[in-house]
């Protein structure tokens, strides 16, 4: 699905980094997206969007990215 979206669509290199750092890197590498930091396991909408990246972290404050962020 993500291949239909323009720009970079996946950031496996950010797993293990801090969530808000990852969000800033994502938005700088693909200005068409908004990176949203959320707790891993939080409910999210099921719609696919080329302008959104969920950044899943293990805890709220200074959380570490636990899953590859990708467009969707």
mmJSON file of the N, C-alpha and C atoms, coordinates in Angstrom:
{"data_MODEL":{"atom_site":{
"group_PDB":["ATOM","ATOM","ATOM","ATOM","ATOM","ATOM","ATOM","ATOM","ATOM","ATOM","ATOM","ATOM","ATOM","ATOM","ATOM","ATOM","ATOM","ATOM","ATOM","ATOM","ATOM","ATOM","ATOM","ATOM","ATOM","ATOM","ATOM","ATOM","ATOM","ATOM","ATOM","ATOM","ATOM","ATOM","ATOM","ATOM","ATOM","ATOM","ATOM","ATOM","ATOM","ATOM","ATOM","ATOM","ATOM","ATOM","ATOM","ATOM","ATOM","ATOM","ATOM","ATOM","ATOM","ATOM","ATOM","ATOM","ATOM","ATOM","ATOM","ATOM","ATOM","ATOM","ATOM","ATOM","ATOM","ATOM","ATOM","ATOM","ATOM","ATOM","ATOM","ATOM","ATOM","ATOM","ATOM","ATOM","ATOM","ATOM","ATOM","ATOM","ATOM","ATOM","ATOM","ATOM","ATOM","ATOM","ATOM","ATOM","ATOM","ATOM","ATOM","ATOM","ATOM","ATOM","ATOM","ATOM","ATOM","ATOM","ATOM","ATOM","ATOM","ATOM","ATOM","ATOM","ATOM","ATOM","ATOM","ATOM","ATOM","ATOM","ATOM","ATOM","ATOM","ATOM","ATOM","ATOM","ATOM","ATOM","ATOM","ATOM","ATOM","ATOM","ATOM","ATOM","ATOM","ATOM","ATOM","ATOM","ATOM","ATOM","ATOM","ATOM","ATOM","ATOM","ATOM","ATOM","ATOM","ATOM","ATOM","ATOM","ATOM","ATOM","ATOM","ATOM","ATOM","ATOM","ATOM","ATOM","ATOM","ATOM","ATOM","ATOM","ATOM","ATOM","ATOM","ATOM","ATOM","ATOM","ATOM","ATOM","ATOM","ATOM","ATOM","ATOM","ATOM","ATOM","ATOM","ATOM","ATOM","ATOM","ATOM","ATOM","ATOM","ATOM","ATOM","ATOM","ATOM","ATOM","ATOM","ATOM","ATOM","ATOM","ATOM","ATOM","ATOM","ATOM","ATOM","ATOM","ATOM","ATOM","ATOM","ATOM","ATOM","ATOM","ATOM","ATOM","ATOM","ATOM","ATOM","ATOM","ATOM","ATOM","ATOM","ATOM","ATOM","ATOM","ATOM","ATOM","ATOM","ATOM","ATOM","ATOM","ATOM","ATOM","ATOM","ATOM"],
"id":[1,2,3,4,5,6,7,8,9,10,11,12,13,14,15,16,17,18,19,20,21,22,23,24,25,26,27,28,29,30,31,32,33,34,35,36,37,38,39,40,41,42,43,44,45,46,47,48,49,50,51,52,53,54,55,56,57,58,59,60,61,62,63,64,65,66,67,68,69,70,71,72,73,74,75,76,77,78,79,80,81,82,83,84,85,86,87,88,89,90,91,92,93,94,95,96,97,98,99,100,101,102,103,104,105,106,107,108,109,110,111,112,113,114,115,116,117,118,119,120,121,122,123,124,125,126,127,128,129,130,131,132,133,134,135,136,137,138,139,140,141,142,143,144,145,146,147,148,149,150,151,152,153,154,155,156,157,158,159,160,161,162,163,164,165,166,167,168,169,170,171,172,173,174,175,176,177,178,179,180,181,182,183,184,185,186,187,188,189,190,191,192,193,194,195,196,197,198,199,200,201,202,203,204,205,206,207,208,209,210,211,212,213,214,215,216],
"type_symbol":["N","C","C","N","C","C","N","C","C","N","C","C","N","C","C","N","C","C","N","C","C","N","C","C","N","C","C","N","C","C","N","C","C","N","C","C","N","C","C","N","C","C","N","C","C","N","C","C","N","C","C","N","C","C","N","C","C","N","C","C","N","C","C","N","C","C","N","C","C","N","C","C","N","C","C","N","C","C","N","C","C","N","C","C","N","C","C","N","C","C","N","C","C","N","C","C","N","C","C","N","C","C","N","C","C","N","C","C","N","C","C","N","C","C","N","C","C","N","C","C","N","C","C","N","C","C","N","C","C","N","C","C","N","C","C","N","C","C","N","C","C","N","C","C","N","C","C","N","C","C","N","C","C","N","C","C","N","C","C","N","C","C","N","C","C","N","C","C","N","C","C","N","C","C","N","C","C","N","C","C","N","C","C","N","C","C","N","C","C","N","C","C","N","C","C","N","C","C","N","C","C","N","C","C","N","C","C","N","C","C","N","C","C","N","C","C"],
"label_atom_id":["N","CA","C","N","CA","C","N","CA","C","N","CA","C","N","CA","C","N","CA","C","N","CA","C","N","CA","C","N","CA","C","N","CA","C","N","CA","C","N","CA","C","N","CA","C","N","CA","C","N","CA","C","N","CA","C","N","CA","C","N","CA","C","N","CA","C","N","CA","C","N","CA","C","N","CA","C","N","CA","C","N","CA","C","N","CA","C","N","CA","C","N","CA","C","N","CA","C","N","CA","C","N","CA","C","N","CA","C","N","CA","C","N","CA","C","N","CA","C","N","CA","C","N","CA","C","N","CA","C","N","CA","C","N","CA","C","N","CA","C","N","CA","C","N","CA","C","N","CA","C","N","CA","C","N","CA","C","N","CA","C","N","CA","C","N","CA","C","N","CA","C","N","CA","C","N","CA","C","N","CA","C","N","CA","C","N","CA","C","N","CA","C","N","CA","C","N","CA","C","N","CA","C","N","CA","C","N","CA","C","N","CA","C","N","CA","C","N","CA","C","N","CA","C","N","CA","C","N","CA","C","N","CA","C","N","CA","C","N","CA","C","N","CA","C","N","CA","C","N","CA","C"],
"label_alt_id":[null,null,null,null,null,null,null,null,null,null,null,null,null,null,null,null,null,null,null,null,null,null,null,null,null,null,null,null,null,null,null,null,null,null,null,null,null,null,null,null,null,null,null,null,null,null,null,null,null,null,null,null,null,null,null,null,null,null,null,null,null,null,null,null,null,null,null,null,null,null,null,null,null,null,null,null,null,null,null,null,null,null,null,null,null,null,null,null,null,null,null,null,null,null,null,null,null,null,null,null,null,null,null,null,null,null,null,null,null,null,null,null,null,null,null,null,null,null,null,null,null,null,null,null,null,null,null,null,null,null,null,null,null,null,null,null,null,null,null,null,null,null,null,null,null,null,null,null,null,null,null,null,null,null,null,null,null,null,null,null,null,null,null,null,null,null,null,null,null,null,null,null,null,null,null,null,null,null,null,null,null,null,null,null,null,null,null,null,null,null,null,null,null,null,null,null,null,null,null,null,null,null,null,null,null,null,null,null,null,null,null,null,null,null,null,null],
"label_comp_id":["UNK","UNK","UNK","UNK","UNK","UNK","UNK","UNK","UNK","UNK","UNK","UNK","UNK","UNK","UNK","UNK","UNK","UNK","UNK","UNK","UNK","UNK","UNK","UNK","UNK","UNK","UNK","UNK","UNK","UNK","UNK","UNK","UNK","UNK","UNK","UNK","UNK","UNK","UNK","UNK","UNK","UNK","UNK","UNK","UNK","UNK","UNK","UNK","UNK","UNK","UNK","UNK","UNK","UNK","UNK","UNK","UNK","UNK","UNK","UNK","UNK","UNK","UNK","UNK","UNK","UNK","UNK","UNK","UNK","UNK","UNK","UNK","UNK","UNK","UNK","UNK","UNK","UNK","UNK","UNK","UNK","UNK","UNK","UNK","UNK","UNK","UNK","UNK","UNK","UNK","UNK","UNK","UNK","UNK","UNK","UNK","UNK","UNK","UNK","UNK","UNK","UNK","UNK","UNK","UNK","UNK","UNK","UNK","UNK","UNK","UNK","UNK","UNK","UNK","UNK","UNK","UNK","UNK","UNK","UNK","UNK","UNK","UNK","UNK","UNK","UNK","UNK","UNK","UNK","UNK","UNK","UNK","UNK","UNK","UNK","UNK","UNK","UNK","UNK","UNK","UNK","UNK","UNK","UNK","UNK","UNK","UNK","UNK","UNK","UNK","UNK","UNK","UNK","UNK","UNK","UNK","UNK","UNK","UNK","UNK","UNK","UNK","UNK","UNK","UNK","UNK","UNK","UNK","UNK","UNK","UNK","UNK","UNK","UNK","UNK","UNK","UNK","UNK","UNK","UNK","UNK","UNK","UNK","UNK","UNK","UNK","UNK","UNK","UNK","UNK","UNK","UNK","UNK","UNK","UNK","UNK","UNK","UNK","UNK","UNK","UNK","UNK","UNK","UNK","UNK","UNK","UNK","UNK","UNK","UNK","UNK","UNK","UNK","UNK","UNK","UNK"],
"label_asym_id":["A","A","A","A","A","A","A","A","A","A","A","A","A","A","A","A","A","A","A","A","A","A","A","A","A","A","A","A","A","A","A","A","A","A","A","A","A","A","A","A","A","A","A","A","A","A","A","A","A","A","A","A","A","A","A","A","A","A","A","A","A","A","A","A","A","A","A","A","A","A","A","A","A","A","A","A","A","A","A","A","A","A","A","A","A","A","A","A","A","A","A","A","A","A","A","A","A","A","A","A","A","A","A","A","A","A","A","A","A","A","A","A","A","A","A","A","A","A","A","A","A","A","A","A","A","A","A","A","A","A","A","A","A","A","A","A","A","A","A","A","A","A","A","A","A","A","A","A","A","A","A","A","A","A","A","A","A","A","A","A","A","A","A","A","A","A","A","A","A","A","A","A","A","A","A","A","A","A","A","A","A","A","A","A","A","A","A","A","A","A","A","A","A","A","A","A","A","A","A","A","A","A","A","A","A","A","A","A","A","A","A","A","A","A","A","A"],
"label_entity_id":["1","1","1","1","1","1","1","1","1","1","1","1","1","1","1","1","1","1","1","1","1","1","1","1","1","1","1","1","1","1","1","1","1","1","1","1","1","1","1","1","1","1","1","1","1","1","1","1","1","1","1","1","1","1","1","1","1","1","1","1","1","1","1","1","1","1","1","1","1","1","1","1","1","1","1","1","1","1","1","1","1","1","1","1","1","1","1","1","1","1","1","1","1","1","1","1","1","1","1","1","1","1","1","1","1","1","1","1","1","1","1","1","1","1","1","1","1","1","1","1","1","1","1","1","1","1","1","1","1","1","1","1","1","1","1","1","1","1","1","1","1","1","1","1","1","1","1","1","1","1","1","1","1","1","1","1","1","1","1","1","1","1","1","1","1","1","1","1","1","1","1","1","1","1","1","1","1","1","1","1","1","1","1","1","1","1","1","1","1","1","1","1","1","1","1","1","1","1","1","1","1","1","1","1","1","1","1","1","1","1","1","1","1","1","1","1"],
"label_seq_id":[1,1,1,2,2,2,3,3,3,4,4,4,5,5,5,6,6,6,7,7,7,8,8,8,9,9,9,10,10,10,11,11,11,12,12,12,13,13,13,14,14,14,15,15,15,16,16,16,17,17,17,18,18,18,19,19,19,20,20,20,21,21,21,22,22,22,23,23,23,24,24,24,25,25,25,26,26,26,27,27,27,28,28,28,29,29,29,30,30,30,31,31,31,32,32,32,33,33,33,34,34,34,35,35,35,36,36,36,37,37,37,38,38,38,39,39,39,40,40,40,41,41,41,42,42,42,43,43,43,44,44,44,45,45,45,46,46,46,47,47,47,48,48,48,49,49,49,50,50,50,51,51,51,52,52,52,53,53,53,54,54,54,55,55,55,56,56,56,57,57,57,58,58,58,59,59,59,60,60,60,61,61,61,62,62,62,63,63,63,64,64,64,65,65,65,66,66,66,67,67,67,68,68,68,69,69,69,70,70,70,71,71,71,72,72,72],
"pdbx_PDB_ins_code":[null,null,null,null,null,null,null,null,null,null,null,null,null,null,null,null,null,null,null,null,null,null,null,null,null,null,null,null,null,null,null,null,null,null,null,null,null,null,null,null,null,null,null,null,null,null,null,null,null,null,null,null,null,null,null,null,null,null,null,null,null,null,null,null,null,null,null,null,null,null,null,null,null,null,null,null,null,null,null,null,null,null,null,null,null,null,null,null,null,null,null,null,null,null,null,null,null,null,null,null,null,null,null,null,null,null,null,null,null,null,null,null,null,null,null,null,null,null,null,null,null,null,null,null,null,null,null,null,null,null,null,null,null,null,null,null,null,null,null,null,null,null,null,null,null,null,null,null,null,null,null,null,null,null,null,null,null,null,null,null,null,null,null,null,null,null,null,null,null,null,null,null,null,null,null,null,null,null,null,null,null,null,null,null,null,null,null,null,null,null,null,null,null,null,null,null,null,null,null,null,null,null,null,null,null,null,null,null,null,null,null,null,null,null,null,null],
"Cartn_x":[0.807,0.0,0.849,1.899,2.661,3.384,3.565,4.247,3.465,2.177,1.391,1.559,2.234,2.445,3.8,3.862,5.126,6.101,7.388,8.419,8.756,9.617,10.01,8.802,8.622,7.414,7.676,8.932,9.239,10.578,10.682,11.868,12.32,12.798,13.235,14.432,15.225,16.411,16.077,14.808,14.415,13.927,13.788,13.428,14.551,14.183,15.172,15.548,15.057,15.319,14.142,14.306,13.217,12.12,10.882,9.729,9.678,9.911,9.797,10.964,12.124,13.244,12.862,12.315,11.907,10.888,9.915,8.889,9.511,10.5,11.129,11.927,12.598,13.344,12.378,11.294,10.298,9.759,9.35,8.776,9.804,11.078,12.099,12.432,12.34,12.65,11.475,10.262,9.089,8.132,8.277,7.442,5.946,5.567,4.145,3.407,4.146,3.508,3.554,2.624,2.603,2.871,3.934,4.267,3.57,2.846,2.072,2.628,3.152,3.714,2.579,2.479,1.431,2.021,1.35,1.754,1.48,2.425,2.229,0.994,0.141,-1.094,-2.293,-2.067,-3.184,-4.055,-5.362,-6.234,-6.015,-6.034,-5.9,-6.961,-7.214,-8.184,-7.63,-8.501,-8.089,-7.914,-8.225,-8.097,-6.624,-6.315,-4.957,-4.808,-3.766,-3.542,-2.068,-1.811,-0.436,0.201,-0.58,-0.035,0.135,0.123,0.23,1.2,1.97,2.851,2.629,2.262,2.159,3.555,4.003,5.29,4.957,5.081,4.674,5.835,5.573,6.595,6.174,7.165,6.894,6.374,6.519,5.962,5.772,4.951,4.566,5.725,6.434,7.495,8.816,9.443,10.731,10.644,9.507,9.313,10.246,10.557,11.433,10.576,10.911,10.183,10.34,9.215,9.236,8.796,8.362,7.891,8.293,8.626,9.033,7.928,8.213,7.233,7.074,5.843,5.595,4.314,4.226,3.047,1.819,0.721,-0.522,-1.429],
"Cartn_y":[-1.196,0.0,1.258,1.3,2.525,2.927,2.005,2.346,3.362,3.539,4.516,5.928,6.061,7.351,7.931,9.249,9.861,10.02,10.016,10.238,8.984,9.147,8.035,7.586,6.26,5.752,4.851,4.519,3.612,3.995,3.868,4.28,3.209,2.05,1.002,1.422,2.349,2.796,3.572,3.944,4.715,3.853,2.558,1.663,1.73,1.959,2.069,3.497,4.468,5.879,6.453,7.658,8.312,8.745,8.63,8.873,10.25,11.289,12.638,12.963,12.37,12.502,11.834,10.616,9.884,10.687,11.286,12.083,13.249,13.904,15.045,14.594,13.44,12.903,12.556,11.883,11.478,12.694,13.715,14.9,15.688,15.608,16.304,15.531,14.201,13.383,13.266,13.465,13.474,14.552,15.783,16.892,16.732,15.717,15.491,14.774,14.281,13.504,14.223,13.849,14.262,13.005,13.027,11.886,12.058,11.033,11.086,10.037,10.501,9.596,9.062,7.725,7.086,5.925,5.539,4.36,3.1,2.178,0.909,0.226,-0.245,-0.903,0.025,1.322,2.275,2.046,2.21,2.059,3.217,2.891,3.898,3.631,4.632,4.444,3.481,2.789,1.777,2.34,3.614,4.194,4.373,4.178,4.344,5.751,6.455,7.832,8.04,8.642,8.917,10.063,10.779,11.936,11.697,10.415,10.11,8.967,9.097,8.028,7.868,6.657,6.366,6.005,6.659,6.356,5.711,4.387,3.638,3.541,3.993,3.998,3.137,2.759,1.835,2.499,3.809,4.533,5.987,6.704,8.071,9.058,9.209,10.209,9.592,10.222,9.75,8.303,7.944,6.572,6.224,4.955,4.418,3.767,4.035,3.477,1.971,1.239,-0.221,-0.935,-0.171,-0.76,0.178,-0.384,0.446,1.427,2.735,3.723,3.67,3.699,3.7,4.47,4.96,5.712,4.827,5.409,4.67,5.301],
"Cartn_z":[0.0,0.0,0.0,0.826,0.973,-0.299,-1.266,-2.506,-3.331,-3.064,-3.803,-3.231,-2.113,-1.484,-1.906,-2.153,-2.568,-1.402,-1.725,-0.715,0.066,1.056,1.918,2.719,2.871,3.525,4.719,5.016,6.117,6.738,8.069,8.795,9.792,9.331,10.257,11.099,10.608,11.34,12.615,12.804,13.977,15.137,14.932,16.042,17.07,18.329,19.404,19.748,18.967,19.271,20.054,20.578,21.311,20.338,20.764,19.909,19.279,20.072,19.52,18.598,18.841,17.905,16.585,16.667,15.467,14.67,15.358,14.674,13.92,14.522,13.846,12.63,12.717,11.579,10.446,10.779,9.771,9.037,9.774,9.148,8.339,8.712,7.92,6.646,6.7,5.529,4.558,5.055,4.19,4.691,4.17,4.632,4.349,3.594,3.285,4.412,5.423,6.484,7.822,8.689,10.086,10.903,11.699,12.554,13.898,14.331,15.567,16.527,17.672,18.672,19.536,19.632,20.436,21.218,22.29,23.056,22.256,22.265,21.581,22.149,21.294,21.706,21.772,21.604,21.611,20.382,20.513,19.346,18.374,17.097,16.042,14.985,14.156,13.088,12.047,11.361,10.387,8.988,8.788,7.454,7.068,5.802,5.291,4.759,5.238,4.799,4.472,3.333,2.897,3.671,4.459,5.169,6.671,7.087,8.515,8.754,9.848,10.31,11.809,12.24,13.668,14.155,15.224,15.857,17.197,17.258,18.452,19.437,20.682,21.717,22.906,23.73,24.84,26.104,26.241,27.388,27.004,27.776,27.393,27.371,28.465,28.544,28.094,27.102,26.578,26.084,25.521,25.03,23.892,23.792,22.756,21.669,20.411,19.272,19.272,19.223,19.321,18.05,17.051,15.79,14.66,13.507,12.37,11.996,12.093,11.65,10.13,9.662,8.224,7.927,6.707,6.279,6.379,6.765,6.836,7.79],
"occupancy":[1.0,1.0,1.0,1.0,1.0,1.0,1.0,1.0,1.0,1.0,1.0,1.0,1.0,1.0,1.0,1.0,1.0,1.0,1.0,1.0,1.0,1.0,1.0,1.0,1.0,1.0,1.0,1.0,1.0,1.0,1.0,1.0,1.0,1.0,1.0,1.0,1.0,1.0,1.0,1.0,1.0,1.0,1.0,1.0,1.0,1.0,1.0,1.0,1.0,1.0,1.0,1.0,1.0,1.0,1.0,1.0,1.0,1.0,1.0,1.0,1.0,1.0,1.0,1.0,1.0,1.0,1.0,1.0,1.0,1.0,1.0,1.0,1.0,1.0,1.0,1.0,1.0,1.0,1.0,1.0,1.0,1.0,1.0,1.0,1.0,1.0,1.0,1.0,1.0,1.0,1.0,1.0,1.0,1.0,1.0,1.0,1.0,1.0,1.0,1.0,1.0,1.0,1.0,1.0,1.0,1.0,1.0,1.0,1.0,1.0,1.0,1.0,1.0,1.0,1.0,1.0,1.0,1.0,1.0,1.0,1.0,1.0,1.0,1.0,1.0,1.0,1.0,1.0,1.0,1.0,1.0,1.0,1.0,1.0,1.0,1.0,1.0,1.0,1.0,1.0,1.0,1.0,1.0,1.0,1.0,1.0,1.0,1.0,1.0,1.0,1.0,1.0,1.0,1.0,1.0,1.0,1.0,1.0,1.0,1.0,1.0,1.0,1.0,1.0,1.0,1.0,1.0,1.0,1.0,1.0,1.0,1.0,1.0,1.0,1.0,1.0,1.0,1.0,1.0,1.0,1.0,1.0,1.0,1.0,1.0,1.0,1.0,1.0,1.0,1.0,1.0,1.0,1.0,1.0,1.0,1.0,1.0,1.0,1.0,1.0,1.0,1.0,1.0,1.0,1.0,1.0,1.0,1.0,1.0,1.0,1.0,1.0,1.0,1.0,1.0,1.0],
"B_iso_or_equiv":[0.0,0.0,0.0,0.0,0.0,0.0,0.0,0.0,0.0,0.0,0.0,0.0,0.0,0.0,0.0,0.0,0.0,0.0,0.0,0.0,0.0,0.0,0.0,0.0,0.0,0.0,0.0,0.0,0.0,0.0,0.0,0.0,0.0,0.0,0.0,0.0,0.0,0.0,0.0,0.0,0.0,0.0,0.0,0.0,0.0,0.0,0.0,0.0,0.0,0.0,0.0,0.0,0.0,0.0,0.0,0.0,0.0,0.0,0.0,0.0,0.0,0.0,0.0,0.0,0.0,0.0,0.0,0.0,0.0,0.0,0.0,0.0,0.0,0.0,0.0,0.0,0.0,0.0,0.0,0.0,0.0,0.0,0.0,0.0,0.0,0.0,0.0,0.0,0.0,0.0,0.0,0.0,0.0,0.0,0.0,0.0,0.0,0.0,0.0,0.0,0.0,0.0,0.0,0.0,0.0,0.0,0.0,0.0,0.0,0.0,0.0,0.0,0.0,0.0,0.0,0.0,0.0,0.0,0.0,0.0,0.0,0.0,0.0,0.0,0.0,0.0,0.0,0.0,0.0,0.0,0.0,0.0,0.0,0.0,0.0,0.0,0.0,0.0,0.0,0.0,0.0,0.0,0.0,0.0,0.0,0.0,0.0,0.0,0.0,0.0,0.0,0.0,0.0,0.0,0.0,0.0,0.0,0.0,0.0,0.0,0.0,0.0,0.0,0.0,0.0,0.0,0.0,0.0,0.0,0.0,0.0,0.0,0.0,0.0,0.0,0.0,0.0,0.0,0.0,0.0,0.0,0.0,0.0,0.0,0.0,0.0,0.0,0.0,0.0,0.0,0.0,0.0,0.0,0.0,0.0,0.0,0.0,0.0,0.0,0.0,0.0,0.0,0.0,0.0,0.0,0.0,0.0,0.0,0.0,0.0,0.0,0.0,0.0,0.0,0.0,0.0],
"pdbx_formal_charge":[null,null,null,null,null,null,null,null,null,null,null,null,null,null,null,null,null,null,null,null,null,null,null,null,null,null,null,null,null,null,null,null,null,null,null,null,null,null,null,null,null,null,null,null,null,null,null,null,null,null,null,null,null,null,null,null,null,null,null,null,null,null,null,null,null,null,null,null,null,null,null,null,null,null,null,null,null,null,null,null,null,null,null,null,null,null,null,null,null,null,null,null,null,null,null,null,null,null,null,null,null,null,null,null,null,null,null,null,null,null,null,null,null,null,null,null,null,null,null,null,null,null,null,null,null,null,null,null,null,null,null,null,null,null,null,null,null,null,null,null,null,null,null,null,null,null,null,null,null,null,null,null,null,null,null,null,null,null,null,null,null,null,null,null,null,null,null,null,null,null,null,null,null,null,null,null,null,null,null,null,null,null,null,null,null,null,null,null,null,null,null,null,null,null,null,null,null,null,null,null,null,null,null,null,null,null,null,null,null,null,null,null,null,null,null,null],
"auth_seq_id":[1,1,1,2,2,2,3,3,3,4,4,4,5,5,5,6,6,6,7,7,7,8,8,8,9,9,9,10,10,10,11,11,11,12,12,12,13,13,13,14,14,14,15,15,15,16,16,16,17,17,17,18,18,18,19,19,19,20,20,20,21,21,21,22,22,22,23,23,23,24,24,24,25,25,25,26,26,26,27,27,27,28,28,28,29,29,29,30,30,30,31,31,31,32,32,32,33,33,33,34,34,34,35,35,35,36,36,36,37,37,37,38,38,38,39,39,39,40,40,40,41,41,41,42,42,42,43,43,43,44,44,44,45,45,45,46,46,46,47,47,47,48,48,48,49,49,49,50,50,50,51,51,51,52,52,52,53,53,53,54,54,54,55,55,55,56,56,56,57,57,57,58,58,58,59,59,59,60,60,60,61,61,61,62,62,62,63,63,63,64,64,64,65,65,65,66,66,66,67,67,67,68,68,68,69,69,69,70,70,70,71,71,71,72,72,72],
"auth_comp_id":["UNK","UNK","UNK","UNK","UNK","UNK","UNK","UNK","UNK","UNK","UNK","UNK","UNK","UNK","UNK","UNK","UNK","UNK","UNK","UNK","UNK","UNK","UNK","UNK","UNK","UNK","UNK","UNK","UNK","UNK","UNK","UNK","UNK","UNK","UNK","UNK","UNK","UNK","UNK","UNK","UNK","UNK","UNK","UNK","UNK","UNK","UNK","UNK","UNK","UNK","UNK","UNK","UNK","UNK","UNK","UNK","UNK","UNK","UNK","UNK","UNK","UNK","UNK","UNK","UNK","UNK","UNK","UNK","UNK","UNK","UNK","UNK","UNK","UNK","UNK","UNK","UNK","UNK","UNK","UNK","UNK","UNK","UNK","UNK","UNK","UNK","UNK","UNK","UNK","UNK","UNK","UNK","UNK","UNK","UNK","UNK","UNK","UNK","UNK","UNK","UNK","UNK","UNK","UNK","UNK","UNK","UNK","UNK","UNK","UNK","UNK","UNK","UNK","UNK","UNK","UNK","UNK","UNK","UNK","UNK","UNK","UNK","UNK","UNK","UNK","UNK","UNK","UNK","UNK","UNK","UNK","UNK","UNK","UNK","UNK","UNK","UNK","UNK","UNK","UNK","UNK","UNK","UNK","UNK","UNK","UNK","UNK","UNK","UNK","UNK","UNK","UNK","UNK","UNK","UNK","UNK","UNK","UNK","UNK","UNK","UNK","UNK","UNK","UNK","UNK","UNK","UNK","UNK","UNK","UNK","UNK","UNK","UNK","UNK","UNK","UNK","UNK","UNK","UNK","UNK","UNK","UNK","UNK","UNK","UNK","UNK","UNK","UNK","UNK","UNK","UNK","UNK","UNK","UNK","UNK","UNK","UNK","UNK","UNK","UNK","UNK","UNK","UNK","UNK","UNK","UNK","UNK","UNK","UNK","UNK","UNK","UNK","UNK","UNK","UNK","UNK"],
"auth_asym_id":["A","A","A","A","A","A","A","A","A","A","A","A","A","A","A","A","A","A","A","A","A","A","A","A","A","A","A","A","A","A","A","A","A","A","A","A","A","A","A","A","A","A","A","A","A","A","A","A","A","A","A","A","A","A","A","A","A","A","A","A","A","A","A","A","A","A","A","A","A","A","A","A","A","A","A","A","A","A","A","A","A","A","A","A","A","A","A","A","A","A","A","A","A","A","A","A","A","A","A","A","A","A","A","A","A","A","A","A","A","A","A","A","A","A","A","A","A","A","A","A","A","A","A","A","A","A","A","A","A","A","A","A","A","A","A","A","A","A","A","A","A","A","A","A","A","A","A","A","A","A","A","A","A","A","A","A","A","A","A","A","A","A","A","A","A","A","A","A","A","A","A","A","A","A","A","A","A","A","A","A","A","A","A","A","A","A","A","A","A","A","A","A","A","A","A","A","A","A","A","A","A","A","A","A","A","A","A","A","A","A","A","A","A","A","A","A"],
"auth_atom_id":["N","CA","C","N","CA","C","N","CA","C","N","CA","C","N","CA","C","N","CA","C","N","CA","C","N","CA","C","N","CA","C","N","CA","C","N","CA","C","N","CA","C","N","CA","C","N","CA","C","N","CA","C","N","CA","C","N","CA","C","N","CA","C","N","CA","C","N","CA","C","N","CA","C","N","CA","C","N","CA","C","N","CA","C","N","CA","C","N","CA","C","N","CA","C","N","CA","C","N","CA","C","N","CA","C","N","CA","C","N","CA","C","N","CA","C","N","CA","C","N","CA","C","N","CA","C","N","CA","C","N","CA","C","N","CA","C","N","CA","C","N","CA","C","N","CA","C","N","CA","C","N","CA","C","N","CA","C","N","CA","C","N","CA","C","N","CA","C","N","CA","C","N","CA","C","N","CA","C","N","CA","C","N","CA","C","N","CA","C","N","CA","C","N","CA","C","N","CA","C","N","CA","C","N","CA","C","N","CA","C","N","CA","C","N","CA","C","N","CA","C","N","CA","C","N","CA","C","N","CA","C","N","CA","C","N","CA","C","N","CA","C","N","CA","C","N","CA","C","N","CA","C"],
"pdbx_PDB_model_num":[1,1,1,1,1,1,1,1,1,1,1,1,1,1,1,1,1,1,1,1,1,1,1,1,1,1,1,1,1,1,1,1,1,1,1,1,1,1,1,1,1,1,1,1,1,1,1,1,1,1,1,1,1,1,1,1,1,1,1,1,1,1,1,1,1,1,1,1,1,1,1,1,1,1,1,1,1,1,1,1,1,1,1,1,1,1,1,1,1,1,1,1,1,1,1,1,1,1,1,1,1,1,1,1,1,1,1,1,1,1,1,1,1,1,1,1,1,1,1,1,1,1,1,1,1,1,1,1,1,1,1,1,1,1,1,1,1,1,1,1,1,1,1,1,1,1,1,1,1,1,1,1,1,1,1,1,1,1,1,1,1,1,1,1,1,1,1,1,1,1,1,1,1,1,1,1,1,1,1,1,1,1,1,1,1,1,1,1,1,1,1,1,1,1,1,1,1,1,1,1,1,1,1,1,1,1,1,1,1,1,1,1,1,1,1,1]
}}}
